[in-house]
Amino acid sequence: MDLLTVFLAVVLAGLSATLSGIGVAAASRYRDPRLALVSAGLAVLAVVGGLDVLNQVSPRYGEPFEVAPVPLGLTVLAVALLYVALVRGAARTPSP
């Protein structure tokens, strides 16, 4: 059990699940199907992170869901950038 891999998998699962919930709420409020698709993709990433956590914590769980630390870190970085983009919002244009 590699501690860095477990940490990255937990962060991926938690952050993706949080963003997926926010996306579902926003999609239902604004009736935008693009938000629903993004939240579905984030839900899939949350499932991948959760399965990797189970793989790292339980040695009897099996090898099929093992994710190497480098792709896992890159996926966490991509989700974190998505989070920053959602939190930051649209850039305000100066009024003339």
Secondary structure as GFF3:
##gff-version 3
##sequence-region A 1 96
A	DSSP	alpha_helix	3	30	.	.	.	ID=ss1
A	DSSP	alpha_helix	33	57	.	.	.	ID=ss2
A	DSSP	alpha_helix	69	88	.	.	.	ID=ss3
###
